[in-house]
Amino acid sequence: MKNIYKKLIGISFIVLFLFGGCTKDFDEMNISPNQPTDVPPQYLLTSAEKNLIAFMWDEWWNGRFGNLYSQYWSQTSYTDESRYSPRDGVLNNYWIYFYAGRDAVPTGALNGGGMEDLQRIIKLNSDEETKVMASASGPNINQIAAARILKVWMFQILTDIWGYIPYSEALLGVENSSPAYDSQESIYSALITEITDAQAQIDVGAGAILGDIIYGGDMAKWKKFANSLKMRIAIRMSKANPTGAAAAINEALAAGPFTSIDDNAAFTFLDGVPSNNPLNENQKIRQDFGVSQTLIDFLALKIDPRMPFYANGTVSDPNVFTGFPYGMDNGEATALSTTDYSMPSNIVYAPTAPAFFMLYDEVEFIKAEACVTLGLNGIAKDFYEAGIKASMNYWNQLKDNTPTGWYRIDNGNTNVLPASITDAEMDAYIASAEVAFTGDDENQKRLIAEQKYIALYPSGLQAWFEYNRTGYPAILVQPGQTVTYGGGTYTFSPLIVPADNKTPHRMYYPSEEQDLNGANRAAAVVAQGADVFSTQLWYQK
């Protein structure tokens, strides 16, 4: 599989470069999805999978946004993002990356990979003049279905970040360069329809697709991913539309979601540049992040055996885990020695560490919550415990696949990995006072949300979305709060203070939208509410 992956990545970049060798030509490729070229779809799929997840997982979007807003990580210096002051250029760039991908850069490297590539896959496999050529990459309907599923995955993330976004008029290229924004409620309804149709479209018997790094073209796995993603969408909207959520979850269960960690939708990186995990590449030259005191203290409270899987011990004592204080000002943070604090683990920072689209444990937690809140048939306790074990078993597997002997700038010993979590340790954890599934419905919802938060690590955005939906775990440092740590106390003082003095409910729109699509952005703000952190989104109400 690794050799196939290396070949696909290399050929994808070469083929895309040949078809888009100059910036002008590549721009035309990216912005004209309704005028497909003869680029084989398998190379577009490889590029789209790699780059969408790499954009989502890198040191900017995951490190300085998702993992900070969920308080999985803290910034050890240049702490503006943890204090709710994102960089304007980052918001502008990533908005473009997710929709359109990244253009050829002056060095000649090609990064591609936005949703427009997925739209081009659909177009190439749908148009009569190109579908025969496209079928060399696998059955047309299965290629289309995979592209649709990935678009749903991406659009849900975007609407959960911003609320109203371009959806129904997006990805039309030069036909509509100023797309209207759709309401989050309408987007969620459309996503349920789209994911339902995409999974039904899959013909497992027709054969595999090429260029697929996630599942190696296995369409039975893609069908499970689609049904699991439908469950994520459904539970996310369960407060706003409980009837629709319950119906969607029951439909997905009937159609077949993930049933084991072997079904996990994850993208495994390689050990060399440019195909290594982007967090691994960043940590070679910078020491930007420590695992937050928020998370470390929470894991310690629960005596969670995943601690050494998520974080390294301190440099002086690998058996001591000390979280880096969250949200300090830059002077306070840089005064601390990072050797005294826990950094992201070798498993998380390894060059081959995978990035997660969605994991099986999340399906079990969704089922548990649906039993408690939506009347799903089944035993919530069993689903809850299955989710915990699935998470621990997957981290055992990740540990077993983690290479040793690679470089860390923080002097962490990459030859050290934790012992596997045993079945007996899992059972003891589940039976412990802090974890045992007891109490009334509200307590059970709390327990499920807390374990889901732990299991989602380090998918920071998903944890932030879930916190905003459930309010759990009730451990996140809030604006104005005085925090005690080993060196004393400090007050969390955001540079941009949310009007409600709470963790942001959403991100504000990129500034370039004001210039490039101002009228539609303005209409979205009128409909949704002020373009500020404190405006609650539809799924949160």
C-alpha positions in Angstrom: 0.0 0.0 0.0 2.8 2.4 0.9 4.5 1.9 -2.5 1.2 2.5 -4.3 0.6 5.6 -2.3 4.1 7.0 -3.1 3.5 6.3 -6.8 0.1 7.9 -6.8 1.2 11.0 -5.0 4.2 11.5 -7.3 2.3 10.8 -10.5 -0.6 13.0 -9.3 1.7 16.0 -8.9 3.5 15.3 -12.2 0.3 14.9 -14.2 -1.4 18.0 -12.7 1.8 20.0 -13.3 1.9 18.9 -17.0 -1.8 19.9 -17.4 -1.4 23.1 -15.5 2.3 24.0 -15.9 1.9 27.7 -15.9 -0.2 29.7 -13.3 -2.6 30.9 -16.0 -3.4 27.5 -17.2 -3.8 26.1 -13.7 -6.0 28.9 -12.7 -8.3 28.1 -15.6 -8.4 24.4 -14.5 -9.3 25.4 -10.9 -12.0 27.9 -11.7 -13.7 26.1 -14.6 -15.1 22.9 -13.2 -17.8 23.0 -15.9 -15.1 22.8 -18.6 -13.3 19.6 -17.6 -9.9 18.8 -19.0 -8.4 15.3 -19.7 -6.6 15.0 -16.3 -7.4 11.4 -15.2 -9.8 11.6 -12.2 -7.7 9.2 -10.1 -4.9 11.8 -9.8 -7.5 14.5 -8.9 -8.9 12.2 -6.2 -5.4 11.5 -4.7 -4.6 15.2 -4.7 -8.0 16.2 -3.2 -7.9 13.7 -0.4 -4.3 14.6 0.6 -4.6 18.3 0.4 -8.1 18.7 1.9 -7.0 16.8 5.0 -3.5 18.3 5.1 -5.1 21.8 5.0 -7.5 20.8 7.8 -4.7 19.1 9.9 -1.8 21.4 9.6 -0.1 23.8 12.0 -2.4 26.7 10.9 -5.9 25.4 10.7 -5.6 22.6 13.2 -2.7 23.8 15.3 -3.6 27.5 15.6 -7.4 27.2 15.3 -9.1 23.9 16.0 -6.7 22.6 18.7 -6.7 26.0 20.4 -10.4 26.7 20.4 -11.0 23.2 21.7 -8.2 23.8 24.2 -6.4 20.5 23.3 -3.3 22.6 22.8 -1.8 25.8 24.1 0.6 28.2 22.3 4.0 28.4 23.8 4.8 31.7 22.2 3.1 34.2 19.7 -0.1 33.5 21.6 -2.5 35.7 19.7 -4.6 32.9 18.2 -5.2 31.3 21.6 -6.4 34.7 22.7 -8.9 34.8 19.8 -7.0 37.0 17.4 -6.6 34.9 14.2 -4.4 36.2 11.4 -6.3 37.8 8.6 -4.2 36.2 5.8 -4.8 32.7 7.2 -8.6 33.1 7.2 -8.5 34.5 3.6 -6.1 31.8 2.3 -7.8 28.8 3.9 -11.3 29.9 2.7 -9.8 29.7 -0.8 -7.9 26.5 -0.2 -11.0 24.6 0.9 -13.1 25.7 -2.0 -10.6 26.0 -4.8 -7.3 24.4 -3.6 -3.9 26.0 -3.8 -2.4 27.2 -7.0 1.0 26.4 -8.5 3.6 28.3 -6.5 6.8 30.0 -7.8 8.9 27.0 -7.0 6.9 24.9 -9.4 5.4 22.8 -6.6 1.8 21.9 -7.0 -0.6 21.6 -4.2 -4.1 21.6 -5.6 -6.8 19.7 -3.8 -9.8 21.9 -3.1 -13.4 21.0 -3.5 -13.3 22.2 -7.1 -11.1 19.1 -7.8 -14.0 17.0 -6.4 -16.4 18.9 -8.6 -14.2 18.2 -11.6 -14.2 14.5 -10.8 -18.0 14.5 -10.8 -18.1 16.4 -14.1 -15.5 14.2 -15.8 -17.5 11.1 -14.8 -20.9 12.6 -15.8 -20.3 14.3 -19.2 -20.7 12.1 -22.2 -17.6 13.4 -23.9 -15.3 12.5 -20.9 -17.0 9.7 -18.9 -15.4 6.9 -21.0 -11.9 8.4 -20.5 -12.8 8.9 -16.8 -13.9 5.3 -16.4 -10.2 4.2 -16.6 -10.0 5.4 -13.0 -12.9 3.1 -11.9 -16.7 2.9 -12.3 -18.1 6.4 -13.0 -20.8 6.1 -10.4 -18.4 5.1 -7.7 -16.0 7.9 -8.5 -18.9 10.4 -8.4 -20.1 9.0 -5.0 -16.7 9.3 -3.4 -16.3 12.9 -4.5 -19.8 13.7 -3.2 -19.1 12.2 0.1 -15.9 14.2 0.5 -17.7 17.4 -0.5 -20.3 16.7 2.3 -17.5 16.1 4.8 -15.9 19.4 3.8 -19.1 21.5 3.6 -20.3 20.4 7.0 -17.0 21.6 8.5 -17.2 25.0 6.8 -20.8 25.6 7.8 -20.0 24.6 11.4 -17.2 27.2 11.4 -19.0 30.1 9.9 -22.7 29.3 9.7 -24.0 30.8 6.5 -21.6 30.0 3.6 -21.8 29.7 -0.2 -23.2 26.2 -0.9 -25.9 25.9 -3.6 -24.1 28.4 -5.8 -20.6 27.4 -4.9 -18.1 25.6 -7.2 -19.6 26.9 -10.4 -16.3 28.6 -11.4 -16.5 31.5 -13.8 -20.3 30.9 -14.2 -20.8 32.5 -10.7 -17.8 34.2 -9.1 -20.1 35.8 -6.4 -22.1 33.0 -4.9 -25.0 33.6 -2.5 -24.7 32.4 1.1 -27.1 29.7 2.2 -28.5 29.3 5.7 -27.0 26.6 7.9 -30.4 25.0 8.3 -30.8 24.7 4.5 -27.3 23.4 4.1 -27.8 20.7 6.7 -31.0 19.6 5.0 -29.1 19.5 1.7 -26.2 17.6 3.2 -28.5 14.9 4.5 -30.0 14.5 1.1 -26.6 14.5 -0.6 -25.0 11.9 1.6 -28.1 9.7 1.4 -28.0 9.8 -2.4 -24.2 9.3 -2.5 -24.2 6.2 -0.4 -27.2 4.8 -2.4 -25.3 5.5 -5.6 -22.4 3.3 -4.7 -22.3 0.0 -6.6 -19.9 -2.2 -4.6 -20.1 -5.0 -7.2 -19.1 -2.6 -10.0 -15.6 -2.5 -8.7 -13.0 -0.3 -7.0 -11.9 3.3 -7.8 -8.3 4.3 -8.4 -6.4 7.1 -6.7 -8.1 6.5 -3.3 -5.7 6.7 -0.4 -8.3 6.5 2.4 -9.7 3.1 1.5 -7.7 1.8 -1.4 -10.8 2.0 -3.6 -12.9 -0.2 -1.4 -16.5 1.0 -2.0 -18.0 -1.0 0.8 -15.9 1.1 3.1 -17.0 4.3 1.4 -20.6 3.3 1.9 -19.9 2.8 5.6 -18.2 6.2 5.8 -21.2 7.9 4.1 -23.6 6.4 6.6 -21.3 7.3 9.6 -21.0 10.9 8.3 -24.8 11.1 8.0 -24.9 10.2 11.7 -22.4 13.0 12.5 -24.5 15.5 10.6 -27.7 14.2 12.3 -26.5 14.4 15.9 -25.0 17.8 15.2 -28.4 19.1 14.3 -30.3 17.2 17.0 -31.0 20.2 19.2 -32.3 22.3 16.2 -34.2 19.5 14.5 -34.6 16.4 16.7 -37.1 14.7 14.6 -35.0 15.0 11.4 -31.9 13.9 13.4 -33.6 10.8 14.7 -34.9 9.8 11.3 -31.4 10.3 9.7 -29.6 8.3 12.4 -32.1 5.4 12.0 -31.7 5.5 8.2 -27.9 5.4 8.5 -27.9 2.5 11.0 -30.2 0.5 8.7 -27.8 1.2 5.7 -24.7 0.3 7.7 -22.1 2.7 9.3 -18.7 1.8 10.8 -18.6 -1.3 12.9 -15.0 -1.5 13.9 -11.7 0.5 13.9 -10.9 -1.2 10.6 -13.5 1.0 9.0 -11.9 4.3 10.2 -11.7 7.0 7.6 -8.1 8.2 8.0 -5.4 9.4 5.8 -1.9 8.0 6.5 1.0 10.1 5.6 4.4 8.9 4.5 7.8 9.5 6.2 9.3 12.0 3.7 8.7 15.5 2.5 6.3 16.5 1.0 4.1 13.6 2.0 4.7 13.5 5.7 2.2 14.7 8.3 2.2 18.5 8.2 2.4 18.7 12.0 5.6 16.6 11.8 7.1 19.0 9.3 6.3 22.1 11.4 7.7 20.7 14.6 11.1 20.2 12.9 11.8 23.9 13.0 9.3 25.3 15.5 8.0 24.5 19.0 4.7 26.3 18.8 2.4 24.0 20.8 2.2 22.3 24.1 -0.6 20.0 25.2 -2.9 22.3 27.3 -3.3 22.3 31.0 -7.0 22.0 30.3 -6.7 18.6 28.6 -3.8 17.2 30.7 -5.7 18.0 34.0 -8.9 16.5 32.6 -7.1 13.3 31.6 -5.4 13.1 35.0 -8.7 13.6 36.8 -10.0 10.5 35.0 -6.8 8.6 35.3 -7.1 8.1 31.6 -4.6 5.6 30.1 -4.5 7.5 26.8 -2.4 10.3 28.5 1.0 9.0 27.1 -0.6 8.4 23.7 -1.7 12.0 23.5 1.2 13.8 25.2 4.8 13.2 26.0 6.0 13.6 29.5 8.4 16.4 30.3 12.0 16.2 29.0 13.4 15.8 32.5 10.9 13.0 33.4 8.9 11.2 30.7 6.6 9.9 33.4 5.4 13.3 34.5 2.7 15.0 32.5 2.3 18.8 32.9 -0.1 20.8 30.7 1.0 24.1 29.3 -1.3 26.9 30.5 -3.9 28.0 28.0 -4.3 31.6 26.8 -1.4 33.3 28.4 -0.2 36.6 26.9 3.0 36.3 24.9 5.3 37.5 27.7 3.9 35.1 30.2 4.1 32.1 27.8 7.6 32.7 26.6 8.9 33.0 30.1 8.1 29.3 30.7 10.5 26.6 29.7 8.9 24.2 27.4 11.1 21.4 28.8 9.0 21.6 31.9 5.7 20.9 30.0 4.2 18.1 27.9 4.4 18.4 24.2 2.2 16.5 21.6 3.1 12.9 21.7 5.4 10.9 19.4 2.3 9.2 18.1 0.7 12.5 17.1 3.8 14.2 15.7 5.2 11.2 13.9 5.9 11.7 10.1 3.4 8.9 9.3 0.8 9.8 11.8 -2.7 9.7 10.2 -5.2 12.5 10.0 -8.8 11.7 10.8 -11.8 12.2 8.5 -14.0 10.2 11.0 -13.4 7.3 13.4 -15.6 4.4 14.5 -15.6 5.4 18.1 -17.6 8.6 17.2 -20.4 6.3 15.7 -20.7 4.5 19.1 -20.9 7.8 21.0 -23.6 9.1 18.6 -25.6 6.0 19.2 -25.3 6.4 22.9 -26.4 10.0 22.8 -29.3 9.2 20.5 -30.5 6.5 22.9 -30.6 9.1 25.7 -32.0 12.1 23.8 -33.7 10.8 20.6 -35.3 7.6 21.6 -33.0 5.3 19.6 -33.5 1.6 20.4 -30.6 0.1 22.2 -28.7 0.4 25.5 -26.8 3.7 25.8 -24.3 2.2 28.3 -23.2 -0.5 25.9 -22.6 2.0 23.1 -20.8 4.4 25.4 -18.4 1.7 26.6 -17.9 0.4 23.1 -16.9 4.0 22.0 -14.3 4.2 24.8 -12.8 0.8 23.9 -12.8 1.6 20.2 -10.8 4.8 20.9 -8.3 3.0 23.1 -7.9 0.1 20.6 -7.3 2.5 17.8 -4.6 4.4 19.7 -3.0 1.0 20.5 -2.9 0.4 16.8 -1.5 3.9 16.0 1.2 3.3 18.6 2.1 0.0 17.0 2.5 1.7 13.6 4.5 4.7 14.9 8.1 4.8 13.6 10.9 5.6 16.0 14.2 7.5 15.7 12.9 10.7 13.9 13.8 14.2 14.8 12.0 16.5 17.3 13.2 20.0 17.9 12.0 19.9 21.5 14.5 17.1 22.3 11.7 14.6 22.9 12.9 11.0 22.7 11.2 9.5 19.7 12.4 6.0 20.6 9.9 6.0 23.5 6.4 4.8 23.0 3.8 3.8 25.7 2.8 0.2 26.4 -0.5 -0.9 24.9 -3.7 -0.4 27.0 -4.8 -3.8 28.1 -8.4 -5.1 28.1 -8.2 -5.2 31.9 -7.1 -1.5 32.0 -10.0 -0.6 29.7 -12.5 -2.3 31.9 -11.1 -0.7 35.1 -11.3 2.7 33.5 -14.9 2.2 32.4 -15.8 1.1 35.9 -14.1 4.0 37.6 -16.1 6.6 39.5 -15.3 9.4 37.0 -16.3 7.4 34.0 -18.9 4.8 34.9 -22.2 5.4 33.0 -24.7 6.3 35.8 -27.2 9.0 36.8 -30.0 10.7 35.1 -30.3 11.7 31.4 -28.3 15.0 31.9 -25.5 13.2 33.6 -25.4 10.6 30.9 -25.2 13.3 28.3 -22.3 14.8 30.1 -20.5 11.5 30.4 -21.0 10.8 26.6 -19.8 14.3 25.6 -16.8 14.1 27.9 -15.6 10.8 26.5 -16.3 12.0 22.9 -14.2 15.1 23.6 -11.3 12.9 24.8 -11.7 10.5 21.8 -11.8 13.2 19.2 -8.2 14.3 20.0 -6.5 15.8 18.1 -9.4 16.7 15.7 -9.7 20.1 17.3 -12.4 21.5 15.2 -14.8 18.6 15.8 -14.2 18.9 19.5 -14.9 22.6 19.3 -18.1 22.0 17.4 -19.3 19.5 19.9 -18.4 21.7 22.9 -20.5 24.5 21.3 -23.4 22.1 20.8 -23.4 20.3 24.2 -21.5 22.7 26.6 -19.4 19.7 27.7 -16.8 19.2 29.0 -17.3 22.2 31.3 -13.5 22.6 31.7 -12.6 25.1 29.1 -10.9 28.3 30.3 -13.3 31.2 29.7 -12.5 34.9 29.1 -11.7 36.7 32.3 -11.1 33.6 34.2 -8.2 33.5 36.7 -6.2 30.3 36.2 -3.8 28.6 38.6 -0.8 26.7 37.3 2.5 25.5 38.7 4.1 28.9 38.5 1.3 31.0 40.0 -1.8 32.5 38.4 -2.8 34.5 35.3 -6.0 35.8 33.8 -7.2 34.7 30.5 -7.6 38.0 28.6 -8.5 37.5 24.9 -7.3 40.2 22.4 -10.8 40.0 20.8 -13.3 39.5 23.6 -16.5 37.6 22.6 -19.5 39.7 23.6 -20.9 37.0 25.8 -17.5 36.3 27.5 -17.5 32.7 26.3 -15.6 30.4 24.0 -16.3 31.6 20.4 -19.4 30.0 18.9 -18.1 30.6 15.3 -15.3 32.3 13.3 -15.9 35.6 11.6 -15.7 35.8 7.8 -12.5 36.3 6.0 -11.9 40.0 5.2 -11.5 39.4 1.5 -15.2 38.3 1.3 -16.1 41.9 2.1 -14.2 43.0 -1.0 -14.9 40.1 -3.4 -18.4 39.0 -2.4 -19.6 41.9 -0.2 -23.3 42.0 -1.0 -23.8 38.3 -0.4 -21.7 38.4 2.8 -23.7 41.4 4.0 -27.0 39.6 3.3 -25.7 36.6 5.3 -24.9 38.8 8.3 -28.3 40.4 8.3 -30.0 36.9 8.2 -27.7 35.1 10.7 -26.6 37.9 13.1 -23.5 40.0 13.6 -20.2 38.7 12.2 -18.7 38.1 15.6 -17.6 35.2 17.8 -20.7 35.4 20.1 -23.3 34.8 17.3 -24.7 31.3 17.9 -25.2 29.1 14.9 -28.4 27.2 14.0 -27.2 23.8 15.2 -26.2 25.3 18.6 -29.6 26.8 19.5 
